[in-house]
Amino acid sequence: MDNPFIKLVITLLAYTIGVAIANGIVMWVWNSIMPELFGFKTIGYWQMFGLYIIGSYLFKSHKYNKKESE
């Protein structure tokens, strides 16, 4: 696998599949617990994906290391 384009495609595909599976698991846990415990409504996949995006924007570290980009 010396081609960097193929590595990039495989990495992006693996990341996309990982995010899709993780969102599905978190959505299942949410729909299993939250409606009964707190009276919340169940949520769909795209609502969970939106919560994932908002949560990663708010709570993940967004540090930029100038030395790594050179």
C-alpha positions in Angstrom: 0.0 0.0 0.0 2.5 2.6 -1.2 -0.1 4.8 -2.8 -1.0 7.7 -0.5 -4.3 8.2 -2.2 -5.4 4.7 -1.4 -4.3 5.2 2.2 -6.4 8.4 2.4 -9.5 6.7 0.9 -9.2 3.7 3.3 -8.7 6.1 6.3 -11.7 8.2 5.4 -13.8 5.1 4.8 -12.8 3.6 8.1 -13.5 6.9 9.9 -16.9 7.2 8.3 -17.9 3.7 9.2 -16.6 4.2 12.7 -18.6 7.4 13.2 -21.7 5.7 11.8 -21.5 2.7 14.1 -20.7 4.9 17.1 -23.7 7.1 16.4 -25.9 4.1 16.1 -24.7 2.7 19.4 -25.2 6.0 21.2 -28.6 6.5 19.6 -29.7 3.0 20.8 -28.5 3.7 24.3 -30.2 7.1 24.4 -33.5 5.6 23.1 -33.2 2.7 25.6 -32.7 4.9 28.7 -33.6 8.5 28.3 -37.3 8.3 27.4 -38.2 6.0 30.3 -35.9 7.8 32.8 -36.5 11.4 32.1 -39.5 11.4 29.7 -37.4 12.6 26.7 -38.5 11.7 23.2 -36.7 9.1 21.2 -34.3 10.5 18.6 -33.5 9.4 15.0 -30.1 8.7 13.5 -29.6 12.2 11.9 -30.6 13.9 15.2 -27.9 11.8 16.9 -25.4 12.7 14.2 -26.2 16.4 14.8 -25.7 16.0 18.5 -22.4 14.3 17.8 -21.2 17.2 15.6 -22.3 19.8 18.2 -20.7 17.8 21.1 -17.4 17.3 19.2 -17.3 21.0 18.4 -18.0 22.1 22.0 -16.0 19.5 24.0 -13.1 18.2 21.9 -9.7 19.9 21.9 -9.0 22.0 18.8 -5.4 22.8 19.4 -3.3 23.8 16.4 0.4 22.9 16.6 2.3 25.1 14.2 5.4 22.8 14.3 3.5 19.8 12.9 2.2 21.7 9.9 5.7 22.7 8.7 
